[in-house]
Amino acid sequence: MIETREAISEKTVLIGIITQHQDEKQSEEYLDELEFLTLTAGGVAVKRFVQKLDKPHPKTFIGTGKLEDVKAYIESNDIGTAIFDDELSPAQLRNIERFLDCKILDRTNLILDIFASRAQTSSAKAQVELAQYQYLLPRLTRMWTHLDKQKGGIGMRGPGETEIETDRRIIRDKISLLKKKLATIDKQMSIQRKNRGKMVRVALVGYTNVGKSTLMNVISKSEVFAENKLFATLDTTVRKVVIKNIPFLMTDTVGFIRKLPTQLVESFKSTLDEVREADLLLHVVDISHPNFEDHIASVNKILDEIDSKDKPTVMVFNKIDAYTHETIDEDDLITEKTKEHYTLEDWKRTWMNDLETESIFISALNKDNLENFKEKVYEEVKKIHIQRFPYNDFLYQEY
């Protein structure tokens, strides 16, 4: 008989800061996101520590007094992991680890860990592995703390130095091997893309967990893996879709996130090439998320980095079924109407009305307004199709 065991979540504490560039509200939002990342990685956040600082402490990220509080809490509650909301420098990582004497992760390391658990194909695995090695290389010294007490000087070079140097060389070799492997994969993928002919390519882009894979499943009638967790999709999926009389290719891509590690943007270049080579972008937004405007800005920033910001785009505001807003009583003359009180109709009259790009409100899960969405996509694809095949009276007449 198979023994069943209950999965125990790792207990963690989250640590963030409030600075001149990141106010209290933003800090709370980032920590909410960090908590969701922790949950996705299989941990549970039991407490948050936040400190106001002009800038992160160069040695310990937060002040030593606050670090004492964290240490006391960790020891009294048997916590195994402390997760920091920003990327820590190798020196900060070493100092904090020595002080707290527990596992220390930063946001980058946590995202890399989730990516590693999600990667399915050899391409995604190689991309994640490359990013992990690039992250690890400057942080190697902390692995050899048991050799710290070796004296330096002539004739006193202990095994610590050679051990670290050997490891560095092994990792550099690994990085160059992975880069060669990814160059081969890039070549294969570009050939695949060429072999798709002149069909119009549509790419789904957007923040992580906005419903891109769910929308892909509904439109292409396929079974792409989708769940309510961050980075459910790592591997690019391409499906042929036919709306009315025009066939086109639809691509589901990896979701973006704020403070996305630069190593990931670099290593996921071939995945992002799908976006770069697309003819039309469907920018999916989770309208039910209170910070969806920040999400749009983050996605636009990454699209700008990969030279895809000027492509024809349709803004798809998803999850209208989950959208809620605060209300003001009729006799309430004090409360001022803010964005929290906007209905969907109010939102449509704001900057969304002035957008140069087309926009549409849908629910992929409940299939609300899906016919209008298909019509809008059809019109945009048709514009590109007519330019590409000016003398083709479509593949067959629409009756």
N, C-alpha and C positions, 0 to 999 in steps of 0.2 A: 504493500500500500504506500502511495506517495505521501510523504509528510508535508502538511501545509504549514507554512510560516507566515506570520503577519509582517508585512513590510513596515519597518520602522523608519520614519523620516528623521533626517539629521537635524538636530536643533542648532539654530544659528542666531547671531545678533547682527543687525544692520547698522552701519555707521556712515553718516553723511555730514556735510557741512553747509553752513549758510555764509555766502561771501558777497562781495559787492557785485559779482557777475551772476549770482544765483540766489534770489531772495527766498524767504521762508516758504512761500507757496510753491515755487519751482522745486525747492529741495524736497518738499513733501511728495510732489508728483513723481520725482525721480526715485524716491524711496518706495513709493507704491509700485512703480515699475520693477524696481530691484526685488521687491517682495514676490511679485509675480514670476520673475526670472528664477528666484530661489525655489519657488513652488514647482516650476517646470523642471528644474534640475533635480527635484526629489528632496528638497529641504523644507524646513518650516521655520519662519522668522518669529522668534518669541519676544524680542524687544528691539527698539530702535534707539540709537544714540545720535543726537544732533548737536553740533557746536557752531557758534557764530565766530567766524575768523575773517580777517582781512584777506588772507590767502592761506592755502594749505601749509601746515608746518613742514619745512623742508626735511626734517629728520623723522617725524612720527605722524605726519598728515594731520592729526588732531593734537591738541595740547596735552602735555604730560598729565595734568590733573584729570582731564576727561578720560585719558587712557587708564589711569588708576581706577576710575569708576567702572570702566568696561571690564578691567581685570577682576575686580571684586565681584561683579555680577556673573562673569563667566565661571569663576571658581565656585561661587555659592550655588549656582544653578546647573552645574555640570554641562556647560555648553562646549561643543567640539569645534565650532567654526565661527570666525568673525568675517563678515563680508563688507568691503568698503565700496562706496558708490562711484568712486573715480579710479582711474588707473594709477597704481602706486609705482613709484620709481624703485629700482632694485635696492637702493639704500633704505628707503622707507619700509619696504617689505621685510628686509633683514632686521631692522631695528624693532619693528612692531612684533615680529615673530619671536624675537628674543625676549621681549617684554611680556607679551601675553601668554607665551608658551602654549599656543594652540594653532590649529590650521587657519591660515590667513588667505583670503581670496579677494581679488578686486573685481570690478564690473567686467573688465575684459576677460579675465580668467573664467569667470562664471559663464559668459556668453560662449566662449570657446568650448567649455565643458558641455553645454547644451548642444552646440553644433556637433561635437564628437559623438554624442549619444544619438543624434538624429540622422547622421550621415549614413546613407544606404549604398550608393553606387561607389565604384572605385574612384571616380572623378571627385565626388563630394568628400570622400575620406581623405584623398590626397590633398585637397584644398584646405581642409581643416587641420590636417597634420602639419602642413607647411606653416600655417598661421600659428599653431601651437609651438613649433620649434623656434619661429622668429620671436615669439613672446618669451620663450624660455632662455634663449641664448644670453642676453645681458643679466639674467637673474640667476645664473648658475652657481655663483659663489655661495649662496645660502645653503646649497646642498651639502657643502663640506664644512659645516660649522665644527665638526668634531676634530678638525685639523687646524682650527684657528690659533691654537696656542704654540704652533711651530715658530721658532725664532728665525728671523731673516738674516741676511748677511752672507759673506763668503763662506763656502763650505757648510752652510747650515740650511741649504734649500731642502725642505722636507717633502714628503710625498704629496702634500696638499696641492702644491703648485702643479706638479706633473699630472695629478689626478684631474684637476680642473682643466688643464690644457688639453689632456687627452679627450675629456668630455666635450670641450669646445670644438675640437677638431672633428670628433664623431658627428656632432650636431651640424657643423658647417657642411660636412660631406653629405649628410642627410638632406639638408636644405637644398644643396645643388642638385642632388639626385631627384628630389621631389619637383624642383623647377623644370628639370629635363622631362620628367614624366608628365607634368602639367602642360609643357609645350607640345608634347605629342598629342595629349588629349585635346588641347586647343585646336591643333591641326585637324584632328578627326572631326571635332564639332563644327569647325568652319566648313569642312567638306560636306558634312551632313546638311548644314544650312544651305550650301550651294545646291545640293541635290534636291532641295525642296522646290526648286524652280522659281518661277516668278509669282507664286501665290502671295497674296497680301498677308502680312504677318501682324498679328495683334498681340501685344504683351500686357499682362495684368501686373501692375506695380502698386506699391503701397506699403504702409507701415505693417509691422508684424501683427497677426491676429485681427485683421479687419474683415476677413471672409473671402479672400481671393480664391482659395481652393474650393470653397463651397460654391461660389459663383461659377468657377470652372466646371464643376461637376454638373451643375444645373444646365449650363449652356451646351456643354459638349457631351452630356449624357455618359460621362466616364466615371471611374471610381478613383479619383485622386485622394490620397490620405488627407483628411481634414479633422482637426479637433480644436477645442477651445484652449489652446496653450500657445506660448510663443515659439516661433520658428518650427511649426509643424512641417513646413515645406522647406527642404534644402535643395533637393534635386529638381532641376528644371523639367517640367512636363510639357510636351507639345501635343496638341490634339487637332485633328481636322474638324472644322465646324462648318455647317451649311445653313445659312439663313436665307430663306426664299430661294433665289436662284444663283447666289454667289457663295462658292466655297472659299474658306480662308483658314489660316493656321492660328490657333490660340495658344499662347505660352503662359504657364503659371510660374512665377519666379519667386526667389527667396524674399522674405519681408525685410524691411529696413527697421532700424531702431535708433533712437537718440544716443549720442555718444558711441556710435558704432566703431569698434576697433579698426584702426587703419590697416592692420595686418589682414583683416577679413576682406576689406574692400579690394586689396591687392590680390589676395589669393583666390577670391571669387570672381576674378576678371572674366573667365570664360563663361560663367553663369550670367554675368552682367552684360556680356556681348549679345545675348539674346535680346536684351532691352535696347542695346545700342543699335542693333540691326532691325528692330521692329519698325513697321510703317506707321502704326497707330498704338498709342498707349491708353489703357484704361486705368486711370488712377483711382483705385478703390479707397474710400475713406470710411472709417467707422464713426458715423454721425452721433451714435449714442455715447461715445467716449467724451468726457468733459473737456479734454485737451486736444480735440481733433484738429484744431487750427495749428497747434505746434507740430502735430504729426505731419500735416501737409507741408509745413516749412522744412521739416527734417528730410522728407522724401525729395522735395524739390532741390534741396542742397546736394543730396547724393546724385540725383539725376544731372545736376549741373556739373558735378565732378566727373561724370562719365559721358559728358557731352551729349545728353539726350533731352535737355530741358525744352528745346525748341520744336520737338516733334508734335504732330497733331495729337491732341489729348482730349479724352472725354472724362470729366470728373464724375465718378460714380459714388454717390453718398449711400452707403449700405447700412443695414441694421435699423431701418426706420421703425421696425416692430419693437425694438428695445429702447427707442428714444423716449425720454421723459423730461419734463421741464417743471420748474417751480411755478406756483401760481400766486397771484396777488388778489386778496379779497377785494370786492367792489368798494367796501367802506374803508379800506386801508389807503389813507392819503399820504402816509409817510414813506412807505417802501418805494424805492426807486427801481424802475424796470432795468434789469441788466441782462447779459447774455444767458444767464441761468434761467430766465423767465421766457426766453424766446421759444415760440412754437416752430414747427417745421416751416409753416407759411411765413413767419417772421424772418427765418433764416434765408428763405428764398428771395426775400426783398432786400437783403443786405448785400455785401460784396459779391455774393454768389450770383446776383442778378447782373452784375457788371463784368463778370468773367468773360474773357474773349473766347475761352474754351466752352464747349457744350457741357451741361451738367444734368444729372438725372438722379432721382431719389428712389431707391429700391430696398427690398428685403430679399436677399438670396435664399435665406432659410425658409421663409414662408411663401416665396415666389410672388411677392407683391410687386406690381408695376413692371413685371418682367417683360411683358409684350412691348411696352414703350421702350424699355432698355434695348431689346432686340432690334426694334425699328431704328433707334438712334445709331446703334452700332452698324446696322445695315447701310444707313445713309452715309456714314463716314467711310466705311469700307468701299462702298460704291464709287465715291469720289476718287479714291486711289485706284480702284479697278479700271475705271474709265480712262484715266490718264495712262495706265500701264498697257491696256488693250484697247486703243481707240477704235479699231475696226471690228472688234469682237462684239456681236450683238448678244452678249452673255452666253453662258453655256447652253441654256435652253430658255425658251420664252416663258415669262411668268404669266400664268393664266389666272 
